Amino acid sequence: MISTENIRQAFESLRNNKLRSSLTLLGIIVGVFSIIGVMTALGALTNSVDSAISQLGGDTFTVKIWPSLQMGASDWRKYLRRKPITYEQIRFVRQNTTLPLSVSAENTYIPLTAAYGNETSDPEFSLVGSDDNYAENHSYDIAKGRMITASDVQYARDVTVLGQDIVDRIFQHGEDPINKTVRLNNHNYLVVGVFARKGGGMGRSQDGFALIPITNMLKYFVQQEYTSLQMTVRARSKKLFDATQDEIIGAMRSVRGDKPGADNDFEVEDNTSLTTQFDSFSKYLTYAGFGISAIALLAASIGIMNIMLVSVTERTKEIGIRKAMGATKAAIAGQFLTEAIVLCWVGGLIGIAIGIGIGNILAVMIHASVYVPTEWIGIGLGVCSLVGIVFGLYPALKAANMSPIDALRFE
């Protein structure tokens, strides 16, 4: 039914009715672009999140009062009522558990401006407060110098270990950062170490931070009574992961005074829970993309039927001549159905190209990898074909069933 001649005539019809065809194409473009754009950006973000979660390790989990991702408003009141996780509570857990390989207290402060000599960065970095277990729990290696020690934490010393992004920014003349004094948000710190470069993760660089003792951060940067810390725990092995998690939960419930039978007033997140939360979050984005696409494609479908009915009316005499020369109903229907399908495909291909382009621009902006949703490209083109067939069928049949005598008399 779809021949090369029918396709040629379809494009000729598009060229002859540029404005009308463009307005019809716009709805298809918006519909396809919305779902392809969402799926492209979501695919890039998913790859980035999966990579970051895998780097966290299958034997590591975190304890905090807020979940990393949460859809819906009903539970936020519960989280707001929770008491902050304090450094003393994390010290209690660390001292009264035996299964964990390492336990670290952590807090992040942003934005951070770093300076050395005449070089001052923009406020583009993060300040992390933690302890001697931070590198172990987050799989960081020391490239130069040393890691923060338990003694540094105990005495809240003004020492720091810098990420490579900060070193590159403020030590631009090749100086060795070790034992140099840098300014972190106008506080002076002695550089005792530099982390090895780790690269990107979760849509951002993992090297754009400075680490200081958690006690130093609590002293200078935050109000302790209003600040809830995060605890990161690494189990000795995957085999002991569940037992380690149970021991940590028991110690946290004890130190926080949770009553028997009551829910934990803190969140425990590992790779599985983070993946589940992200899947729930991405599901809502997919629904939103489908909703926008459905509305735009419905409007475009009505437009396609309308433009094809107009085209049938305008070309009534042409239809009569073709029938008089022996054209079959199938040939007439095939011509107009092909025009509807080609119209949808042109709009679909433009929408796919724009969706992939804008989706990957967003991915680059959040430092995620470029992604092409090949499966959704096929689905998009399939939907375009279906729309063209369903909404082009009635005008095509109307043209095919015309009486050749009545068509030739049409003025």
N, C-alpha and C positions, 0 to 999 in steps of 0.2 A: 504493500500500500504506500510506503514511503520510498519514492524514487528520487534519483538525482535531479530530474526535471522539477519535481514537486518542491524540493529543497531550494532550487534556484529561484523558482517563482515565489517562494516564501520570503526569501531575502529581498527580492525585487519589490514585494509588497511592503516590507519594512522600510525600504528606502523611499518609496513613494508616499508614505504616510509617517514621516519622521516624528512629528510632534505627538500625534495620537499614539504611535507605537512606544515612544519614549515614556509617556505618562503611564502606559500599561506596564512597561518594563520596570518602572520605579518600584511598584508594589512587590514584584517578584524579587528584585534586587534586595530590598529591605528585609523581606522575609528570609531569604537564603543567607544574607549577610549576618543577620542577628544570630542564627543558630551556629553558623560556621565560625563567626567571630568569637562567640562564647566558648565553643568547644576547642578552638585553637588556643585561646588564652588559658582555658581550664586545663587542657592537656599539657601545656608548657609548665603551668604551676604545679600540676600533679607530679610531673617528672622531677621537678625541683624539690618538692616536698618528700617524695619517695627517696631521692638521693640523700637528703639531709637526715631523714629518719634512719636510713640504713647506716649512715655515719655515726649516729648516736649509739648504735650497737644493740644487739638483741639481749644483752645482759644488763642494760641500764634503764632506770626509770626515775621519774621525778615526783615530788610531792609539793603541792601548792594549794592555795585556797581558791584560785580561779581556774576553770578549765581553759585550755588553749583555744578551743573553738566551742561555741554553744549557739544553737539555733533555737529561737523562741524566747519569750520574755518571762515565762512563768517561774523559772528557777533563779533569776538574778536576785530576787529578794532574799533567797536562802543564802546566796554567796555573800551578799552585803552584810548579813548578820554574823558572819564568821569572824572569829578573832584572828588577828595577824599571827603568822608563824614567826616566832622570834628566834634570834641567834641562840639564846639560852635553851630553847626547846630543841634546836638542832644539835647543840652540844650534848644535851641529855641523851638524845637518840644515839649519837655517835659513841658515847661512853657506855651505853647500856645495851648494845647489840653486838653480836659476835659473827654473824653470817656475812655481812657486807664486806667486800674488799675495800671500798672507800665510800665515804659520805662527805659531801661538800655543801656548805651554805653559800647561797648566791643571790645577788641582786644586781640589776642593770640600771644605770643612770644615763639618760640622754637629754640633750645633745652634749657632746664633749668637744672642746677646742683644745688642741695640743700645740705647744710652742716650744721652740729651742732656739736660742740666740735671736736672730732677726727673722726666723721663719715661724709663721703662725698659720695654722690650718683654719679652714672654715669649720663651723660646728657640725661636722659630718660624721663624727666617730661616736663610739659608745664607751662608757666607763663601767667595768665589771668589778664588783666586789666579791671576793671569794676567799678560799683558803688553800692550804698546801695540796688538797686533793683535786683541785679544779682541772689540771692538765690530765690527770689519770681518768677522770670521769668523762671528759670531752675529747679524749684522744688527740691532745696537742703535744707536740714535741718541742723541746727547747733547742733553738739553733745556736744561741750564744748565752753565756752567763748561767744563771740558775733560776729555779722556780721560787716562788714565795714559800717561806718556811712557816712551821707552826709558831716559831718564836716571833716572826714578823707579825703574825696574826695576834698573838698574845699581847704584844706591846703596841699594836696599832701603828707600826712604823710607816713612815712616808717613803715607801718603796713601790716600784712598779715593774711589771713585765709587759713589754709592748708588742702589739701585733705588727706584722710587716707593713701593712698599709700606712700606719702612723710613722714608722721608721722611714719609709720611702718619702713621705710628705715633708717631714721636718728635718731630716738629716740628708740634705740634698748634695752635700759636698764630700760624701764618702767617709764621714767620721764614724768611729766605732761608738755606738750608743751606750755601751756598758760603762757604768760609773759616771755618766753625764746626768746633769740635773735638768729635767724638763718641767714645764708648767702644764698642768692638767686643770682646766677651768680656774686658772690663777692660783692653784696650789702647787708648790714645788715638790717634786718627787725624784728620788734617785733611781735611775734605771739599773736594775740588777739582772735583767734577762730580756731576751727577745724570742718570741715564738717562731717556730718554723712555719713557712707559708702553708696554708691549708686550702685556699681557693674559695669558691662560692658555695652557697647552700641556702635553702629557704628563700630564694630570690634576692640574696644579698651576699656581700663579701663576708667571710668568716675571719678576716684578718684586720678588720677596722675597729679594733678595741684596745684599751689598756686595762690591765688587771692590777688591782690593788688589794690589800688585805680587807676583808669584809668589816673588820672592826674599825678600820680607818674610814671606810665609806660611811658607816653608821655614825662616826664622830663628826665628819665634815659635810656630808652631802645630803643626808636625809633625816627626817624626824623619826626616831626609832619607834615611838608609840603608834605611828600611823603607817609604818612600813612593814609589809609582809614579805618574808624571804622565801626563796625557793630552795628545796633540798633535792640534790641529785645523788642517786645511789647506784653503785655498780656492784652486782653480785659476783661472787667468785667464779661462777660458771653458770651456763644455761640450765644445768641440772638442778642447781640450787636457787634458781631465780624465784620460783613461787614461794619457797620457804623463806627466802630473804625478804620478799615483799610482805609476807605475813608478819615476820618479826618486826619490820619497820612500822607497819600499820599498828601493831600492838603497842609498840613503844610510843608512837605518836598519840594514840588514844589515851594512853596512861598520862603522859605529860600534859595533854590538853584537857584532861578531865571529862572525856566523853563517857556518858552513862552506858551501862550494859544494855544492849539491844537497840541503842540509838544509832543512827547513821553516822558515818565518819563526817567530821566537819572540815574535811580537806579532800583534795583530789589526788589520786594516784594515777599517773599516766606513763604508759610504756609504748613501744612501737605499735602494738595491736590497737590500743585505745586511741592513739593519735591518728592512725589510719582510719579507724571507724568514724572519728569525729570529722576528719576531713572529707570522707565520703559523704557523710550527712550534709556537710556544708556545700559540697559541689553538686549534690542532688538538687538543692534549691536553685542554684544558678542554672542548671540544665532546664529545670521547670520554667524558669523565667525566660530563657532563650526560646523554648518551645512555645510559650504563650505569645510572645511578640511575633514569632514566625507564623503561628497559626492565624493571628489577626491580620497580619500583612498579606499572607498568601490568600486568605479568604477574600479580602478586598481586591487583590490582584486577579483572582479567579473570576470574580464577577466582571471585572474590567476586560478580561480576555474574552469571555462570552459576549460581552457587549460589542467589543471591537470586531469580533468575527461576524456577529449578526449584521453590523453596519457594513462590513466588507461584502457579505453575501448580497445585501440589498444593492450596494453600489455596482456590483459586478453581475447583476441579474442577466443583462443582455449577453455578457460573455458566457455565462452558464448556458443560456439558450443556444448560442452558436455552437458551443462544444457538444451539446447534446444532439443538435441537428447534424453534426458531423460524425456522430457515432460514439461519443464518449459514454461510458457506462456509469451507472450510479456509484459503483465502487471507485471509479477514477475521480469523479467529482468530489465524493466524500473524502477520498484520500488526499486530494489537493488542499482542501480547507483544514482538514485535521493536521496535516503536515505543517501548515502555517501556524496553527495554534501551538504545536509541540516545539517548533523552531523558536517561536516567540518566547516560550517558557525557558528553553535551553539557553538562549542568549542572555536573558535576565539572570538565570541561575549561574552561568559561568562568570558573569560580571560580579554577582553577589559573592560567589566563592572566592574570587580573586581579592575583592575588597576585604572580606572576612578574614582570610589568611593573613593579608597584609597588616590590617589593624590589630588582629589578635597577636601577631608576632612583634609588632611595635610595642604593645603593652608588655609582652614577655621580656623584651630587651630592656625596657624601662625598669623592671623589677629584677633584672639580672638572671632571668630564667633562660633556659635553652630554647632555641627555635623549634617549633613543632608544626607538623602538617597533619591534620586529622583525616587521613586517607579514607577511613571507613565512613566518616560523615560526609565527605565529598561525594562518595557513591550514593549515600542515602539522599543527599540534597538533589543530585541529578535525577534520581529515581522519583522523588517527590515532584520535581518539575515536570517530568514526563507524565506522571499520573494526572497532575493538574491540567496539562495540555490536552490529554485524552478525554478526561471527564468533562471539562468545561468547553472543549472544542467540538465535542461529539454532536450536540444538538444543532449548532449552526451548520456543521458539515452535513448532517442528515437533512436539514431543511434545504440546503443547496442541492443535494442529490435527488430529492423528491420533487423538485420543481418540474412543472410541465414545460417542455421546450417551446410550445406555441405561446403560452402565457409569458414565458421569459423573453421571447423575441419581441412581443408586443409592448414590453415594459418600457416606459419613458422616465 
